[in-house]
Amino acid sequence: MRIALVVFAALATTACGARTGLEPQAGASLPQPTYGEQQSPDAEQLLELGALAAPERSVELRRRSEEREDDPFDLPPE
């Protein structure tokens, strides 16, 4: 019984997301356009992550251990 309740609670909390388009709250507006832009971004454009915010991961796997290169910034504490 307890397990069923936990599973139901987990499913209920994951299914409570918005199913419609995003809109600003009543009385609020989207941010002003940045300098040089003609129109302000919509909600979908604001949610897009740039290349610096979500960099692509290297999927190269190591086959065996390798010696690390010398790190010039790995200094002992003063």
Backbone atoms as SQL, in Angstrom:
CREATE TABLE atoms (id INTEGER PRIMARY KEY, chain TEXT, resi INTEGER, resn TEXT, atom TEXT, x REAL, y REAL, z REAL);
INSERT INTO atoms VALUES
  (1, 'A', 1, 'MET', 'N', 0.823, -1.190, 0.000),
  (2, 'A', 1, 'MET', 'CA', 0.000, 0.000, 0.000),
  (3, 'A', 1, 'MET', 'C', 0.869, 1.257, 0.000),
  (4, 'A', 2, 'ARG', 'N', 1.907, 1.254, 0.843),
  (5, 'A', 2, 'ARG', 'CA', 2.788, 2.418, 0.935),
  (6, 'A', 2, 'ARG', 'C', 3.530, 2.640, -0.379),
  (7, 'A', 3, 'ILE', 'N', 3.964, 1.550, -1.006),
  (8, 'A', 3, 'ILE', 'CA', 4.691, 1.671, -2.277),
  (9, 'A', 3, 'ILE', 'C', 3.771, 2.250, -3.347),
  (10, 'A', 4, 'ALA', 'N', 2.537, 1.790, -3.391),
  (11, 'A', 4, 'ALA', 'CA', 1.589, 2.310, -4.378),
  (12, 'A', 4, 'ALA', 'C', 1.348, 3.797, -4.165),
  (13, 'A', 5, 'LEU', 'N', 1.278, 4.218, -2.909),
  (14, 'A', 5, 'LEU', 'CA', 1.073, 5.633, -2.617),
  (15, 'A', 5, 'LEU', 'C', 2.271, 6.466, -3.063),
  (16, 'A', 6, 'VAL', 'N', 3.476, 5.970, -2.835),
  (17, 'A', 6, 'VAL', 'CA', 4.692, 6.687, -3.249),
  (18, 'A', 6, 'VAL', 'C', 4.753, 6.777, -4.773),
  (19, 'A', 7, 'VAL', 'N', 4.436, 5.683, -5.459),
  (20, 'A', 7, 'VAL', 'CA', 4.457, 5.688, -6.927),
  (21, 'A', 7, 'VAL', 'C', 3.408, 6.658, -7.459),
  (22, 'A', 8, 'PHE', 'N', 2.210, 6.645, -6.882),
  (23, 'A', 8, 'PHE', 'CA', 1.165, 7.560, -7.318),
  (24, 'A', 8, 'PHE', 'C', 1.583, 9.017, -7.101),
  (25, 'A', 9, 'ALA', 'N', 2.180, 9.314, -5.951),
  (26, 'A', 9, 'ALA', 'CA', 2.623, 10.680, -5.666),
  (27, 'A', 9, 'ALA', 'C', 3.704, 11.117, -6.642),
  (28, 'A', 10, 'ALA', 'N', 4.621, 10.214, -6.971),
  (29, 'A', 10, 'ALA', 'CA', 5.682, 10.547, -7.921),
  (30, 'A', 10, 'ALA', 'C', 5.102, 10.822, -9.305),
  (31, 'A', 11, 'LEU', 'N', 4.162, 10.003, -9.736),
  (32, 'A', 11, 'LEU', 'CA', 3.545, 10.215, -11.046),
  (33, 'A', 11, 'LEU', 'C', 2.708, 11.489, -11.066),
  (34, 'A', 12, 'ALA', 'N', 2.033, 11.780, -9.978),
  (35, 'A', 12, 'ALA', 'CA', 1.192, 12.973, -9.923),
  (36, 'A', 12, 'ALA', 'C', 2.032, 14.244, -9.979),
  (37, 'A', 13, 'THR', 'N', 3.182, 14.254, -9.316),
  (38, 'A', 13, 'THR', 'CA', 4.005, 15.461, -9.320),
  (39, 'A', 13, 'THR', 'C', 4.718, 15.657, -10.646),
  (40, 'A', 14, 'THR', 'N', 5.027, 14.579, -11.344),
  (41, 'A', 14, 'THR', 'CA', 5.684, 14.744, -12.643),
  (42, 'A', 14, 'THR', 'C', 4.694, 15.098, -13.734),
  (43, 'A', 15, 'ALA', 'N', 3.427, 14.840, -13.527),
  (44, 'A', 15, 'ALA', 'CA', 2.422, 15.106, -14.550),
  (45, 'A', 15, 'ALA', 'C', 1.730, 16.445, -14.353),
  (46, 'A', 16, 'CYS', 'N', 2.206, 17.281, -13.453),
  (47, 'A', 16, 'CYS', 'CA', 1.499, 18.524, -13.188),
  (48, 'A', 16, 'CYS', 'C', 2.057, 19.706, -13.979),
  (49, 'A', 17, 'GLY', 'N', 2.867, 19.462, -14.986),
  (50, 'A', 17, 'GLY', 'CA', 3.432, 20.543, -15.774),
  (51, 'A', 17, 'GLY', 'C', 2.399, 21.210, -16.653),
  (52, 'A', 18, 'ALA', 'N', 2.746, 22.384, -17.147),
  (53, 'A', 18, 'ALA', 'CA', 1.827, 23.137, -18.000),
  (54, 'A', 18, 'ALA', 'C', 1.682, 22.437, -19.345),
  (55, 'A', 19, 'ARG', 'N', 0.491, 22.423, -19.853),
  (56, 'A', 19, 'ARG', 'CA', 0.229, 21.779, -21.139),
  (57, 'A', 19, 'ARG', 'C', -0.103, 22.804, -22.217),
  (58, 'A', 20, 'THR', 'N', -0.094, 24.069, -21.889),
  (59, 'A', 20, 'THR', 'CA', -0.392, 25.112, -22.861),
  (60, 'A', 20, 'THR', 'C', 0.852, 25.975, -23.035),
  (61, 'A', 21, 'GLY', 'N', 0.775, 26.898, -23.959),
  (62, 'A', 21, 'GLY', 'CA', 1.888, 27.800, -24.192),
  (63, 'A', 21, 'GLY', 'C', 2.155, 28.685, -22.989),
  (64, 'A', 22, 'LEU', 'N', 3.370, 29.113, -22.842),
  (65, 'A', 22, 'LEU', 'CA', 3.727, 29.968, -21.713),
  (66, 'A', 22, 'LEU', 'C', 3.282, 31.403, -21.982),
  (67, 'A', 23, 'GLU', 'N', 2.702, 32.006, -21.008),
  (68, 'A', 23, 'GLU', 'CA', 2.241, 33.387, -21.084),
  (69, 'A', 23, 'GLU', 'C', 2.703, 34.114, -19.826),
  (70, 'A', 24, 'PRO', 'N', 3.002, 35.417, -19.920),
  (71, 'A', 24, 'PRO', 'CA', 3.372, 36.152, -18.707),
  (72, 'A', 24, 'PRO', 'C', 2.194, 36.248, -17.747),
  (73, 'A', 25, 'GLN', 'N', 2.495, 36.402, -16.475),
  (74, 'A', 25, 'GLN', 'CA', 1.443, 36.536, -15.474),
  (75, 'A', 25, 'GLN', 'C', 0.642, 37.812, -15.732),
  (76, 'A', 26, 'ALA', 'N', -0.558, 37.870, -15.159),
  (77, 'A', 26, 'ALA', 'CA', -1.407, 39.045, -15.327),
  (78, 'A', 26, 'ALA', 'C', -0.695, 40.271, -14.748),
  (79, 'A', 27, 'GLY', 'N', -0.630, 41.330, -15.511),
  (80, 'A', 27, 'GLY', 'CA', 0.027, 42.554, -15.069),
  (81, 'A', 27, 'GLY', 'C', 1.527, 42.575, -15.342),
  (82, 'A', 28, 'ALA', 'N', 2.094, 41.478, -15.808),
  (83, 'A', 28, 'ALA', 'CA', 3.527, 41.414, -16.109),
  (84, 'A', 28, 'ALA', 'C', 3.712, 41.325, -17.619),
  (85, 'A', 29, 'SER', 'N', 4.907, 41.613, -18.062),
  (86, 'A', 29, 'SER', 'CA', 5.197, 41.515, -19.489),
  (87, 'A', 29, 'SER', 'C', 6.544, 40.831, -19.667),
  (88, 'A', 30, 'LEU', 'N', 6.814, 40.453, -20.898),
  (89, 'A', 30, 'LEU', 'CA', 8.107, 39.859, -21.196),
  (90, 'A', 30, 'LEU', 'C', 9.183, 40.932, -21.129),
  (91, 'A', 31, 'PRO', 'N', 10.453, 40.541, -20.993),
  (92, 'A', 31, 'PRO', 'CA', 11.524, 41.541, -20.915),
  (93, 'A', 31, 'PRO', 'C', 11.583, 42.418, -22.164),
  (94, 'A', 32, 'GLN', 'N', 12.108, 43.604, -21.999),
  (95, 'A', 32, 'GLN', 'CA', 12.284, 44.522, -23.117),
  (96, 'A', 32, 'GLN', 'C', 13.321, 43.955, -24.076),
  (97, 'A', 33, 'PRO', 'N', 13.236, 44.314, -25.358),
  (98, 'A', 33, 'PRO', 'CA', 14.244, 43.821, -26.300),
  (99, 'A', 33, 'PRO', 'C', 15.619, 44.384, -25.950),
  (100, 'A', 34, 'THR', 'N', 16.639, 43.607, -26.237),
  (101, 'A', 34, 'THR', 'CA', 17.997, 44.068, -25.986),
  (102, 'A', 34, 'THR', 'C', 18.355, 45.185, -26.951),
  (103, 'A', 35, 'TYR', 'N', 19.392, 45.900, -26.633),
  (104, 'A', 35, 'TYR', 'CA', 19.808, 47.030, -27.447),
  (105, 'A', 35, 'TYR', 'C', 20.103, 46.570, -28.872),
  (106, 'A', 36, 'GLY', 'N', 19.485, 47.189, -29.830),
  (107, 'A', 36, 'GLY', 'CA', 19.700, 46.862, -31.232),
  (108, 'A', 36, 'GLY', 'C', 18.675, 45.902, -31.804),
  (109, 'A', 37, 'GLU', 'N', 17.869, 45.263, -30.969),
  (110, 'A', 37, 'GLU', 'CA', 16.837, 44.347, -31.448),
  (111, 'A', 37, 'GLU', 'C', 15.536, 45.117, -31.669),
  (112, 'A', 38, 'GLN', 'N', 14.755, 44.662, -32.625),
  (113, 'A', 38, 'GLN', 'CA', 13.497, 45.328, -32.937),
  (114, 'A', 38, 'GLN', 'C', 12.335, 44.810, -32.097),
  (115, 'A', 39, 'GLN', 'N', 12.362, 43.537, -31.756),
  (116, 'A', 39, 'GLN', 'CA', 11.261, 42.960, -30.994),
  (117, 'A', 39, 'GLN', 'C', 11.807, 42.160, -29.815),
  (118, 'A', 40, 'SER', 'N', 11.010, 42.061, -28.778),
  (119, 'A', 40, 'SER', 'CA', 11.442, 41.299, -27.609),
  (120, 'A', 40, 'SER', 'C', 11.236, 39.811, -27.871),
  (121, 'A', 41, 'PRO', 'N', 12.054, 38.948, -27.270),
  (122, 'A', 41, 'PRO', 'CA', 11.920, 37.506, -27.505),
  (123, 'A', 41, 'PRO', 'C', 10.647, 36.970, -26.873),
  (124, 'A', 42, 'ASP', 'N', 10.079, 35.926, -27.489),
  (125, 'A', 42, 'ASP', 'CA', 8.893, 35.299, -26.897),
  (126, 'A', 42, 'ASP', 'C', 9.340, 34.263, -25.865),
  (127, 'A', 43, 'ALA', 'N', 8.397, 33.612, -25.225),
  (128, 'A', 43, 'ALA', 'CA', 8.703, 32.684, -24.137),
  (129, 'A', 43, 'ALA', 'C', 9.554, 31.517, -24.615),
  (130, 'A', 44, 'GLU', 'N', 9.272, 30.994, -25.799),
  (131, 'A', 44, 'GLU', 'CA', 10.046, 29.858, -26.303),
  (132, 'A', 44, 'GLU', 'C', 11.496, 30.255, -26.567),
  (133, 'A', 45, 'GLN', 'N', 11.727, 31.439, -27.091),
  (134, 'A', 45, 'GLN', 'CA', 13.088, 31.894, -27.348),
  (135, 'A', 45, 'GLN', 'C', 13.850, 32.113, -26.046),
  (136, 'A', 46, 'LEU', 'N', 13.149, 32.552, -25.004),
  (137, 'A', 46, 'LEU', 'CA', 13.812, 32.747, -23.714),
  (138, 'A', 46, 'LEU', 'C', 14.207, 31.429, -23.065),
  (139, 'A', 47, 'LEU', 'N', 13.520, 30.348, -23.403),
  (140, 'A', 47, 'LEU', 'CA', 13.825, 29.051, -22.809),
  (141, 'A', 47, 'LEU', 'C', 14.915, 28.296, -23.545),
  (142, 'A', 48, 'GLU', 'N', 15.294, 28.737, -24.736),
  (143, 'A', 48, 'GLU', 'CA', 16.349, 28.063, -25.490),
  (144, 'A', 48, 'GLU', 'C', 17.695, 28.301, -24.819),
  (145, 'A', 49, 'LEU', 'N', 18.491, 27.240, -24.710),
  (146, 'A', 49, 'LEU', 'CA', 19.826, 27.350, -24.129),
  (147, 'A', 49, 'LEU', 'C', 20.843, 27.597, -25.232),
  (148, 'A', 50, 'GLY', 'N', 21.739, 28.509, -24.976),
  (149, 'A', 50, 'GLY', 'CA', 22.790, 28.781, -25.933),
  (150, 'A', 50, 'GLY', 'C', 23.891, 27.731, -25.860),
  (151, 'A', 51, 'ALA', 'N', 24.858, 27.826, -26.759),
  (152, 'A', 51, 'ALA', 'CA', 25.941, 26.851, -26.795),
  (153, 'A', 51, 'ALA', 'C', 26.799, 26.914, -25.538),
  (154, 'A', 52, 'LEU', 'N', 26.942, 28.091, -24.942),
  (155, 'A', 52, 'LEU', 'CA', 27.744, 28.203, -23.726),
  (156, 'A', 52, 'LEU', 'C', 26.994, 27.686, -22.503),
  (157, 'A', 53, 'ALA', 'N', 25.676, 27.787, -22.505),
  (158, 'A', 53, 'ALA', 'CA', 24.886, 27.329, -21.359),
  (159, 'A', 53, 'ALA', 'C', 24.774, 25.814, -21.329),
  (160, 'A', 54, 'ALA', 'N', 24.760, 25.173, -22.470),
  (161, 'A', 54, 'ALA', 'CA', 24.636, 23.714, -22.544),
  (162, 'A', 54, 'ALA', 'C', 25.620, 23.192, -23.584),
  (163, 'A', 55, 'PRO', 'N', 26.903, 23.103, -23.228),
  (164, 'A', 55, 'PRO', 'CA', 27.888, 22.653, -24.212),
  (165, 'A', 55, 'PRO', 'C', 27.701, 21.176, -24.548),
  (166, 'A', 56, 'GLU', 'N', 28.110, 20.806, -25.736),
  (167, 'A', 56, 'GLU', 'CA', 28.033, 19.406, -26.133),
  (168, 'A', 56, 'GLU', 'C', 29.097, 18.621, -25.383),
  (169, 'A', 57, 'ARG', 'N', 28.765, 17.424, -25.033),
  (170, 'A', 57, 'ARG', 'CA', 29.689, 16.564, -24.289),
  (171, 'A', 57, 'ARG', 'C', 30.506, 15.723, -25.254),
  (172, 'A', 58, 'SER', 'N', 31.735, 15.469, -24.862),
  (173, 'A', 58, 'SER', 'CA', 32.575, 14.572, -25.628),
  (174, 'A', 58, 'SER', 'C', 32.224, 13.143, -25.229),
  (175, 'A', 59, 'VAL', 'N', 31.939, 12.318, -26.191),
  (176, 'A', 59, 'VAL', 'CA', 31.564, 10.942, -25.897),
  (177, 'A', 59, 'VAL', 'C', 32.725, 9.982, -26.114),
  (178, 'A', 60, 'GLU', 'N', 33.922, 10.519, -26.253),
  (179, 'A', 60, 'GLU', 'CA', 35.088, 9.683, -26.448),
  (180, 'A', 60, 'GLU', 'C', 35.366, 8.909, -25.163),
  (181, 'A', 61, 'LEU', 'N', 35.383, 7.602, -25.264),
  (182, 'A', 61, 'LEU', 'CA', 35.631, 6.757, -24.104),
  (183, 'A', 61, 'LEU', 'C', 37.111, 6.433, -23.989),
  (184, 'A', 62, 'ARG', 'N', 37.575, 6.354, -22.789),
  (185, 'A', 62, 'ARG', 'CA', 38.963, 5.948, -22.543),
  (186, 'A', 62, 'ARG', 'C', 39.036, 4.433, -22.559),
  (187, 'A', 63, 'ARG', 'N', 39.975, 3.898, -23.268),
  (188, 'A', 63, 'ARG', 'CA', 40.145, 2.450, -23.341),
  (189, 'A', 63, 'ARG', 'C', 41.080, 1.956, -22.238),
  (190, 'A', 64, 'ARG', 'N', 42.011, 2.796, -21.832),
  (191, 'A', 64, 'ARG', 'CA', 42.944, 2.427, -20.768),
  (192, 'A', 64, 'ARG', 'C', 43.389, 3.700, -20.067),
  (193, 'A', 65, 'SER', 'N', 43.962, 3.546, -18.910),
  (194, 'A', 65, 'SER', 'CA', 44.373, 4.728, -18.165),
  (195, 'A', 65, 'SER', 'C', 45.541, 5.400, -18.880),
  (196, 'A', 66, 'GLU', 'N', 45.535, 6.715, -18.817),
  (197, 'A', 66, 'GLU', 'CA', 46.582, 7.500, -19.457),
  (198, 'A', 66, 'GLU', 'C', 47.151, 8.479, -18.442),
  (199, 'A', 67, 'GLU', 'N', 48.380, 8.818, -18.615),
  (200, 'A', 67, 'GLU', 'CA', 49.034, 9.786, -17.737),
  (201, 'A', 67, 'GLU', 'C', 48.443, 11.165, -17.989),
  (202, 'A', 68, 'ARG', 'N', 48.145, 11.877, -16.916),
  (203, 'A', 68, 'ARG', 'CA', 47.600, 13.225, -17.074),
  (204, 'A', 68, 'ARG', 'C', 48.686, 14.195, -17.529),
  (205, 'A', 69, 'GLU', 'N', 48.250, 15.178, -18.316),
  (206, 'A', 69, 'GLU', 'CA', 49.175, 16.229, -18.721),
  (207, 'A', 69, 'GLU', 'C', 49.427, 17.151, -17.537),
  (208, 'A', 70, 'ASP', 'N', 50.548, 17.843, -17.548),
  (209, 'A', 70, 'ASP', 'CA', 50.885, 18.759, -16.475),
  (210, 'A', 70, 'ASP', 'C', 49.919, 19.951, -16.522),
  (211, 'A', 71, 'ASP', 'N', 49.361, 20.288, -15.375),
  (212, 'A', 71, 'ASP', 'CA', 48.419, 21.406, -15.273),
  (213, 'A', 71, 'ASP', 'C', 49.142, 22.589, -14.630),
  (214, 'A', 72, 'PRO', 'N', 49.387, 23.681, -15.380),
  (215, 'A', 72, 'PRO', 'CA', 50.114, 24.820, -14.804),
  (216, 'A', 72, 'PRO', 'C', 49.318, 25.546, -13.735),
  (217, 'A', 73, 'PHE', 'N', 48.013, 25.349, -13.656),
  (218, 'A', 73, 'PHE', 'CA', 47.196, 26.028, -12.664),
  (219, 'A', 73, 'PHE', 'C', 46.997, 25.201, -11.401),
  (220, 'A', 74, 'ASP', 'N', 47.501, 23.987, -11.355),
  (221, 'A', 74, 'ASP', 'CA', 47.386, 23.137, -10.177),
  (222, 'A', 74, 'ASP', 'C', 48.536, 23.477, -9.232),
  (223, 'A', 75, 'LEU', 'N', 48.340, 24.548, -8.481),
  (224, 'A', 75, 'LEU', 'CA', 49.398, 25.036, -7.589),
  (225, 'A', 75, 'LEU', 'C', 49.107, 24.648, -6.162),
  (226, 'A', 76, 'PRO', 'N', 50.137, 24.419, -5.357),
  (227, 'A', 76, 'PRO', 'CA', 49.893, 24.113, -3.951),
  (228, 'A', 76, 'PRO', 'C', 49.387, 25.354, -3.217),
  (229, 'A', 77, 'PRO', 'N', 48.646, 25.155, -2.124),
  (230, 'A', 77, 'PRO', 'CA', 48.159, 26.316, -1.363),
  (231, 'A', 77, 'PRO', 'C', 49.316, 27.108, -0.760),
  (232, 'A', 78, 'GLU', 'N', 49.103, 28.392, -0.606),
  (233, 'A', 78, 'GLU', 'CA', 50.165, 29.240, -0.055),
  (234, 'A', 78, 'GLU', 'C', 50.154, 29.233, 1.442);
